[in-house]
Amino acid sequence: MAIFSFTVLIAFSLAITLTQTSILAEAEVKSGGFSIELIHLASKRSPASLSTDLFLEPLGTYLINFSVGTPPKFQLAMTDSKSYMNWIQCEPCVECYSQNLPIFNSLNSSSYKALSCASPKCFQNNCEGSHCTYIAKYTDQISYSYGDLGMELFTFYSPQGVEEISFRDILFGCGHISKVEGIGPKISGMISLSDSRQSLISQIIPSFGKIFSYCFVALAHLDVPSTLRFGENAWGITGSVFTPMLVKKSEPSYFLTLLGISIGDKRMDFFGNSSSNMFREGNIAIDIGTAMTVLPTSFYNQIKTAFIQAIDAEPLVYENNSTSQLCYKDLIAVPSVTMHFIAANLPLSKDNIMFPKGQGIWCLAFRPTEGQAYYGNVVQTNFLVGYDLNEMFLSFKPTDCTKLA
C-alpha cells in the first residue's frame, strides 16, 4: 500500500493520463466562465447541519451540489483541495453509510464507463477481477472509500440553477464500501479541487483557461452561499495582491511561502518545521476543506502568546483532543493581524482571526500541529482568492463575499 502524508492515501497506484485539452462540455462554456455555490456545513442549507466543533476539523467544511449520469442523479459532496480523487457512493452497496439522496447505481446510467484492467488509466495491480479499483483513506484514520474506478457525465449548476454545464468522462471512484466520520452520514462523497491529475479541477480547468477562484462568506453570514468560479471572470486584478504558488510531485495540495505573522507591532518570522533560521519555499498548504489555520506547535505558541499579550481580557481555555483552544467571552476588539507571504501582506479582520463558538464566545482560528502547516478557510473568508494554474500564482482581494452570491 502506498502511503501519502496528506489527506488521501491511494493504496493502489492510479496511472492516469489526462489530456490537457478541454473535456467536451455538453453546454456551451461562456466566455465569462461559470459559477457554482459552496454550502458551508454550518449553514441552514446544509443537511449535515453542523453539530461538530470546527476546531476538531471535520473532513470537509464546504459542500457542493451536482449530478452524475444519464439520466442525472443529484449528489451532495464534500470538497477540499488536498484529496487525490473524486468519489461517490454507488450501488450495489457492500457497506455504505446512509445518505440523504438516493445512492447512485451505475447500471442505470447510459453514460457510465467502467475502467478495465487493460485501460491505460489503470495499473494491473488496481484490479479486482477485470475491474480497475481504488481505495481512498483519510488522515482521521477512520474515513475511507473503496470501489471501482470509472468515468461518467458530471453536471454542475449555477446559483439558483439558472444555468448548467456538463462534462463527459470525468474520472471518479464508484464506492461500494465507504465510511465517513466528522459531519454525519448525509453526504454522497468527495469532490477534489486539488492539483492531483485525478481531481475535478485538473479534469475541467482546461475548459476555463486554468483559472478559478472562490469567495467564502464570513461565518456570521452563512445564510448567504459562498461561490466557486471558473474562467476569465473568476477574479479581479484591481485591488488584489499576488504571491507565487507551487505544487509538489509527492503531494496534491497548492503551496504558498509564509514569511511570518504580525500581531500588533510584533512580527514573528515563520521557518516551517525547519530548525534553521531560513525560509522554506512552499512551507504552508492553502486548503478549502480545513477550517483552522494549522501551524507548527512552536510557532503556534508564539502566536498564541503574542495574541494574549495584545488583548486586555481574560482568556478562556477549552481542551479539545489534548489541545488547548484559546477563546474569549464577548470579545469586541482584536489586535491587528497581518499574514506575510512573498510579495503579499494580508491584513486580517476579526472574522478571519476568530470564529464564533456560540453564547458570545469567540475562539482563535489557529491550532497547533506536529505535521503539515495549512492556511485554513476561516482566514480566507471575505477574500476573493484566485488561482492561476498557468502562471502559478495566487491572488487575494478583500471582498464582501455576500455580494458575489
N, C-alpha and C positions, 0 to 999 in steps of 0.2 A: 504494500500500500504506500503510495507517495503522499507525504505529509507536507502541507504548506503552512506557513506561520500566520496567514491571515484567516479570514472568515471561513472560506470553503476549502475543504481538503478533498481532492479528487483521487479516489483510490485506484481507479483505472484510468490510464492516460487517455486524454481526449485529443486525437490528432485532427485538428480542424483547419482546413484551408479555405478561408472565406475570401472571395474576390473583393477587390477594392472598388468595383463598380457598383452602382446602386442596385439593390434588390428591387425587383419590379413591384411598383405600387399599384394597387387596384384603383385608388383615387388619385387624381392629379395632385402632385406636390406643388403648392402655390409658391410663388417666388418669395413671399414673405415668411414662409415656414409654417409651423404648426405648433399648437399649444395643447397641453392636457393638464388635468387637475391632479394635484397631490393632496391626499387626505391625511391629516395628522391623526395619530392613534387617539389622542385626547379629544378630538373633535366629536361633536354630537352626530356627525355624519358617518363616523366610524363604527362599524358593527362590533369591533373589538373594544370599543368604549373604554379607554384606559383605566384600568384598576391597578396597574403596575407602576411603581415608582420609576420615573425616568432615570434616576441615579443608578438603578440596577440594570439598566441597559437591555431592554427587550431587543430581539434580533433586528427588527426594523422599526423606524419611527413613522415613516410615511407609506401610505398605501396608494395603489393605482388601479383604476377600473379599466378593463379591456375585454375583448372577446377573442376566442380561438375557434378555428374550424369552420366548416361549411355543412350545415347552417351554423351561424355563430352561436357560441355558448359563452355567456358572460362569466368573468373571473374578477377576483379582487385579490391582489398580491402585495406582499411587502416589496419595498425597493431598498437597495443600498448600492454603494459604489466600491465595495471590497469583496463581493461574491464573484465567483468564477462563471456562473451559468444561471440560466433561467430554468425553472421547473414549476409544474403544477401537479396536483393530484389527479390520477386517472383511474378509471375502471379498466379491468377488474381490480378491486382493492384486495390485497392480501392483508395489509394492516394500515388503514388510513384513519386519520383523526376526523372528527365531524367538522364540516364547514357549512357556512350559510347558503352558498349557492350549490346547485347540483354539480356533482363531480363529473368531469369531462370523460367521455368514452370515445376513444379514437376510432373505434369500429363504426361509429355513427357519423363520421366526418368524411366527406368525399375528397377533402384536400390534404388529409394527413398522409405523410410519407414516413414509414419506418426505415431506420437505417440498418442495413445488414452488416454482417462481419466483413463482407467484401467491399464495403464503402470506403473510399479514400478518406472519409471523415471519421473513420473508426479503426483503432488498432485491433488486432486479433484477440488480445487479452482483455478486450472490453466486452466480451461476448458471454451470452447465456444461450446456448443452442445457436441459432442463426441470428439472434438479435444483438445489436450493439447496446450495451448497458452503461449506466453511470451510477455513481454514488456521491452524494454531496454531504459533507459533515461540517459542523459549525463549532466555533470556539467555546460555546457554552457547554460542549461535550455531551449534550443531551439531544439537540435537534439534528435531524438528518432526513435525507430523501434518497430512495433507490428505485430504479426502474429502467425503462427503455429510452434510448435517445432517438428522437425523431425530428421531423420538420413539419411545420404547419402554418396556416394562414393566421396572422395576428392582426387584429383591428383595434385601433385606438380612436378615442372620441374627444373632441374639443369641449371646453367648458359649456355646460348646458346642452351638450350633444348636438350642437348646430352643424358640425362637420365631422366626418370620419375619414380615416385613412387606413389602408390595409397593406400588409407586406407579406408576400408569399415566402414559403420555405425558411421561416425563422427556426433556427436550431434551438431545441429545448428538451428538457427531461420530462418524460411522462411517468410520474411517480406512482408506483404500486405499493410501496412501503414507505411511509413518511411519519415523522413526528416533529412537532414544533412546540417549543416552550416559550413563555415570556409574554405573549399577547393574547393567549386564549385560542381555542380551536375554532377560529372563524374564517381564516383566510385560505385562499386557494394554493398559494405557493410563493415563489420568489422571482422577482424581476431584477436582473443585474444591470447596473449602469456603470460598470467598471471598465477598465481598459482591456480586460480579457477578450480574446477573439470570440469566445462563446457568449459574450454579454449581448443584451439587446442593443446597447449603444453602438458597439462595434459592427453590428449587423445592419442597422438602419441609418447610421450617421452619414455615410457617403451620399445619401439622398438629400442631405441638408447642408452640404458644404463643410462637414465635420465641425459644426458649431452648434453648441447647445447651452442652455442656461436654466437656472431656476431662481425663484424668489420665494423664500419662506416667510409667511406672516409671523408676527410675534405671538408668543404663547397666549397672550391676553386677548387675541383676536382670532381664535381658531374657528369662529363661526364663518369666517371667510376662507375659502380654499387657497392653498399655495399653487404655484404654477411651474410647469416644466415646459420649456420652449426649445424648438429646433429651428435652425435656419438663420438667414441673414438678419432677421428682425429679432433674434433672440436676445440681443443686448444693445446697449448704447455706449458709445465711446466717450461722449461728453460727460465729465464728472467721474469717470472711472479711474482707478489705479490698477496697474498691471504688475504681475510678478511671474517669473518663469515657473513652468510646471514640468515635471519629468515623470517617467514611468520606469519600472524596473522589470527586467525579464522574469524574475522569480516571483513577482507579486502583481496582482491585478489592479491595485489602487493607483490614484493620482497623488503625486507627492509635491510638496512645497518646501521651501527652506525658511524656517522660522529663525530669525536672528535674535529675538528677545521680546520681552513684555515689559511695558512701563505701567506702574501703578502710582498715580500722582506724579511726583518728580523723581521717582526711583526707578531706574531701568535695570532689569535683570537679563543678562545675556543667556541664550539657550544653546547648549552644545549637544543636545540629544543625550544619548546614553554614553557618549564618549567621555573618557577620563581626562582627555587633553582639552586645553582651552582653545579649541579650533572649531569653527562652524562646520557642520557636516551637511553637504548638499542633500536635499531631499530628506530632511530629518523628521518631517511630520506628514502624515497622510490626511488629505481632506476627504470627509465622508458624509454622505447623505443619511445613512442609517444610524450613525452613532449620535446620540443626543449630547452627551457631555464632551467637553474638550479634555482629552486624556493626555497627561503629561508624566514623564518620569518622576518617581517619588521625590527625589532630592530637589528637583526644580519645582514641583508642585508645592513642596513645603516652603520654599522661598516665596512663592506667590501667595500662599495662604497667610504666612506671617506678615507680609507687606500689606495685605488686604486688611487684616485685623488691626494693624497699627494705624491704618489710614481712616478707619471708621470709629467714630466716638459712640460706640454702642456695645452692649454686652452680647457676645455671640452665643448662639445655641449650637449644640453639637449632637448630631444623630449618628448612631452606629449602624452601618449597612454592610453586611458581609465583611466584618472586621475592618471596615474603612470608615473613618470619621468624616461626617458631612458637615461643612460649615454653613450655618444658617443664621438668620436674624428675624426678629419679630417686628412687624410694622416698619420696615426699612423704607425710608423716604429718599435719601440721597446716597449715592455711591461715589467712590473716588473715580477720577478719570483713569481709564484703562486703554492702552494702545498696543496693538499687536504689530510687531515689526517684522516684515518679510523683505526679501530682496526687492528693492525699488518700490516698496509699498508699505505705507504706515496706515493702519486702520484704527481710528478711534472707535471705541465700542460704547453702546448705550447700556442703561440698566437692563433692558430686555435681552441684551447679549451676554451680560455678565452673570445675571441671577435668573433663576427660574422659580415660579410660584409653586409652593408645596401645599397651599391651602391654609385657611384660617389666619391670613395675614403673615404667613411665614415665607421668607424668600431664602433660597439656598444658592451657594456659589456653583456655577455651571462648569466646574472643573473637577476632575478627580485624578488620583494617582494611579500609576501602573508600573510594573516592572518590565513591561513589554513595549510594543509599538506605540508611539505617540499619534493621536488623532485630533484633527481640528473638527470638532463636532458641529451639529446643525444648529444648536442654540446660539452660538456666537455668529452664525451666518444669517440669522433672521434679520429682515429688513435691509438686506443687501441683495442686489441683482448680481448673481455670481455667474460669470460667463466662462465657458471652456472653449478655447480654440485649439483643436487637435491637429491642425495643420502647422501652426507656428509654435505650438506647445507653450502657451501662456494662459494664465487665468486672470480674470478681471473682477474687481469688486466695485460696485457703485451703490452708495447709500440710497435706498429706495423705500417708499411706503408701499410694501408689497400688497396691501389690501386693495390698492388702486389698479393692480395688474390683473386681478382675477376676472 
